[in-house]
Amino acid sequence: MPHTTKIASIAELTEHLRLLQTEYTYEKESYLEKSKAGGIQRKIQQGFCWYPVRAERNYYNSLNLPVIEMVYNGEEEAEHFFEHGRPVCFFTSDLNRKQRYFTFTGTISYIRDNRMVVILPQASFATTLQQCTDLGIQLYFDETSYQSMFTALRETIAAKGNRLAELREILSGAHPFRERKLPLLRFPWLNDQQEKAVNHVLRAQDIAIVHGPPGTGKTTTLVEAIYETLHKENQVLVCAQSNMAVDWISEKLVDRGIHVLRIGNPTRVNDKMLSFTYERRFEAHPDYPELWNIRKTIRELSPKLRKRETREAVYSRLQHLRHRATELEIKIEQELFGEARVIASTLVGSANKILEGKRFSTLFIDEAAQALEAACWIAIRKTDRVILAGDHCQLPPTIKNKEAAQQGLARTLMQKVAQRQPPAVSLLQIQYRMHEDIMHFPSRWFYHNCLQAAPEVRFRNILEYDSPIVWCDTQAYDSSEETAGESLSHLNRTEALLLLQQLQEYIQKIGETRILDEQIDFGLISPYKAQVRYIRQLMRKNPFFKPFSRLISINTVDGFQGQERDVIFISLVRANEAGNIGFLQDLRRMNVAITRARMKLILLGDALTLLHHPFYKALFEYIQEKGVITTLTPPLATPGDGDRR
């Protein structure tokens, strides 16, 4: 190994560590500032607080940890960032809305709708919370995730003479891509590119990348690659940046008949995936009832140690019970891991103490283009071979400090490896989601015109002679943007009204009965949370949309990642004389928004503002050529005012 190359790779990781520390400091200071500034309502709007909440029953979970159930009694459908594994703190509020924080914190174990289960550091804290009125719960700064990333980077930088050191140099491009000699396998149910990608993964000795643009069957390909890898290896580790992405790939693996053990509870909870979590498997083990009874007895006996007359007899019995409990815990854990073919977790979750000391021949990282490089190294330390899958032209990692992002923190491991090891990359090109006219612009702008529409979707329409792509120009209206209160997110009330008007007209054009019979679904997207929130409010007030509520999803671009709908409406929001478009300059997010549509894409935006930017100018011109530009003109009628037709 050339000495200079090794120094370069270490220097790069050292710089990444420095930038991560900058991000850590920035995010921690931002959190402390948010905690002190502004009222409770602002924190709820920002998505990191529930108030008021009610503390309900408390108990010990299957891993013998004290937990409490919290129920949110506040505004319906409030957006939030609570999810499994994130730390939280508790507070009470007085008549002046002044918050008093408790000194202890908890960790979210489970969340669904308005109910959350929180792991507490001590069982006695549950009583404290249950006795409180005006109780609130708030996200706490996630120190653990950062510490896991810092540890992984330092360990990778310091690695010498082991597989981790080798992978550090291979992924930095110091060694050429290497393949194993294996016979070519055929998969008639995959297209040629997907088949080639699966074989590519199987043959890769160190690293491989599956680059999957929207709708190209990246998940299908990855599942097949994992399934075939398990013919040669006993067990693999599958990770992703988010809980939602881990759940998605895990579900597909379960559908393929693969035994998955999910470390950490899914965010998008459903009965199917919950039953594959470590906690539920642990509870379902035949030896668990005995273990539960032993733990219960230990808890009942422990207070008797304080009494001198019973201390000796109790101590002896407790020692025996604890020894038996440890035996059972080890036995159950060994059997759970022995049965599982896939261990699935988030990248940060792979640092879980349950996985301590465990090693895997192959690591698969899905949605790798959304993951910080540091997070990837947490899992890479446990493996001999790395397979990355994703698309660096879609959503990037979430980074709060713009300077750190610009200096290189936003550059992912997948991007670096793709650039330095081109032979490691398999690009999927046939997409099965979009009408050809919707596909062409993102293909041209992001993928060098390489995408092809599969024959079955190429000309798929909802209505005959309907244009698949439309731009509704709102500049004739006074559709000026505004800042939504203290949240600093942008809002365009007129454009929101126009969007619902266009949606209602299109529903009526298709036919309400047909939509319900065929379950034609709609997605309403805006890059701005305030606009999403306002559109939801308008829709709730409008009786026209009530029969279609299950078929209409309203969310931010990030909320639609990995999803698709028959019809997509996008509210671009920005409207100002200066041509400032702010957040809309993140073109990867716009790529995600546009490519969610199967058969119909309708954008609403002020052309006068947006066409200052070359991307939106090119998109507008493309729609002029291939679709329809509609200039919406006053008067504006609020959707739903008239009778339903």
Secondary structure, DSSP 4 states (H G I P E B T S, - for coil): --HHHHHHHHHHHHHHHHHHHHHHHHHHHHHHHHHHSS-HHHHHHHTSEEEEEEEEEEEE-TTS-EEEEEEE-SSTT------TT-EEEEEEE-TT--EEEEEEEEEEEEEETTEEEEE-S-THHHHHHHT-SSEEEEE---HHHHHHHHHHHHHHHH--SSHHHHHHHHHTTSS---B---PPP--TTS-HHHHHHHHHHHHBSSEEEEE--TTS-HHHHHHHHHHHHTTT-S-EEEEESSHHHHHHHHHHHHHTT--EEESS--SS--HHHHTTBHHHHHHHSTTHHHHHHHHHHHHHHGGGGGSHHHHHHHHHHHHHHHHHHHHHHHHHHHHHHHH-SEEEEETGGGG-GGGTT--BS-EEEETGGGS-HHHHHHHHTTBS-EEEEE-TTS-----S-HHHIIIIITS-HHHHHHHH-GGGEEE--EESSS-HHHHHHHHHHHSTT--EE-HHHHT--SSTT--SEEEEE-TTS----EE-GGG--EE-HHHHHHHHHHHHHHHHHH-HHHHHHHT--EEEE-S-HHHHHHHHHHHHH-GGGGGGGGGEEEE-TGGGTT--EEEEEEE-----TT---GGGG-HHHHHHHHTTEEEEEEEEE-HHHHTTSHHHHHHHHHHHHHSEEEE--SPPPPTTSS---
